[in-house]
Amino acid sequence: MKNRKYPRLKHHNYRANGAYFITLVCYRRAPLFGQFIAAEFCLTSIGDYVIKTWRALPQRDTSIILDAFVLMPNHLHGIIWLNESAQRTLLNIVNWFKAEITRETGVKVWQRSFYDRVIRDERELLAFRKYIENNPKQWEWDRLYVNG
């Protein structure tokens, strides 16, 4: 059996004040959140719930500030800021979010774990915002693209 590499930075405090770019992917990359029809993204009920739950994260935890995000047919990209009062780690927050979606929908929605990047400076922040903004335009060339 292949050993899984731990996807987090070894010595980083994921409760630390700062910005994080994250990607959450659907189980088996299934297009559970919607589909593009004539360049417009049409949400499923699961996709609608994902957006509502994502936007409500700051009400659940006041140390969270949401920045840019995009929901695609089978994944979500977002930037989360944690302020100095953070009581939960990024991992705790993402795990709660994923569990809430699964609990509410009764569907195995997510792949195991998630991708993250600690945003180190303003240049990276702007690059990730641009990536999020352009993601829908680049969907057919995305490595997570599935037709259907």
N, C-alpha and C positions, 0 to 999 in steps of 0.2 A: 504494500500500500504506500502510495506517495505521501510524504510529509507535507503538510500545508505550511507555507511561510506565513508568519504572523504579519498582518498587513499594516500595523501601526508602527510609528517611529519608536524605537526602543526606549529612549530616555526623555521623551517629551511628556510633559504634564498636559493631558487632554482636558483639564479643567482650567487651563491657563487662559487669561485674557487674550483674545485675538480672533482671527477669522479662519474659517476652515471651508474648503471646497469639498463637497461630498457627492458621491454617485451611488445610488441605490438601484439595483437591477432586479427585474422580475424573475421568478423561478423559471428556469429553462428558457429565459428570454421571451416568454409568452407576451403578446401584446394585450395585456389586461387593462390598460388605462385608456385606450382609444385608438383611433386611426386617422390618418390624413386623408381627407376627401377633398379633391380640388383645392389643394393647398391650405385647407382649413382643418384644424385639429378637432375632431369630434370625440368628446369624452364618453367613456362608459360610466356606469354608476360607481364602479370602483375608482376610476380616475377622478371623478367628482369628489368622492370621499377623501382621497389622498390629498387633493388640493385644500379642501376645507380643514383637514387635520393638520397639514403642514402650516397653513396660515395661522392656526390657533396655537401653535407651539409657544409663542411668547406669553399667551395668557396662562398657560400651564406652568411656565417657568420664566420669571421676569429677568433672569440672567441671559436669556436668549434674545438676540436681535436677528431677524431675517433680512437677508440681502436678496440679490437676484436668485431666481430659480426658474426651472422649466420642467414641465412634465411632458415626457415623450411616450410613445406607445408602450414601451417596455422598460423605461427607466426614468429616474428623476435626478437632475443635477441641481444642487443648491449651494448657497454660501450661507453659513451660520456664523454669527459672531457670539462669543461668550464674553460677558463682562466680568469684572473682578469679583463680583459676588457669586459666581457660579458655584453651586453646591453639587451639581452633577457633572460627570464627564461627558464628552462628546459621545462616547460609546453608550453610556446610559441613556442619553437623549435619543439617539438613533434606534437603540433597541426598543425603547418604549414606543416610539413612533411606529416602527415596523410591527410590533406586537399588537398595537391598537388597530392598525389596518387589518391585520389577519383576524383578530378577534371579532371585529365588527362585520367583516365580509364573510367569514367562514371559509375562506379560500387560502390555499398556500400561495401567498403573493410573492414572497421575496426569496432571492438567492441568499445563501449563507453569507454573513458579514457584509461589508461595504467598502468602497474605495474612499480614501480621504487624502487631502493634501493640506498641510499647514501653509497658509498664505503668509509669505514672509515680508512682503513689502507692497507698496502702492502699485508698482508695475505689474506684479503678479495678480493683484486684486483686479486691476483693469482688464488684464488678459482673460481672467476667468469670467468676468462679467460679459466680455465680448463673446467668449466661447458659448456661454449660456444663451445670449441673445441670438447668435447665429445657428445654434443647434437645430432648430426646426428647419431652417433653410438647407442644412447639410444632411438631413435625415437619410436620404438614399445612399449616402457615402459613409454613414456612420458604421463603426464596427459592430454596433448592437442592432443594426438594421435587420428587420425581418419583414417579409412581404406578406401581408395578411391581416 
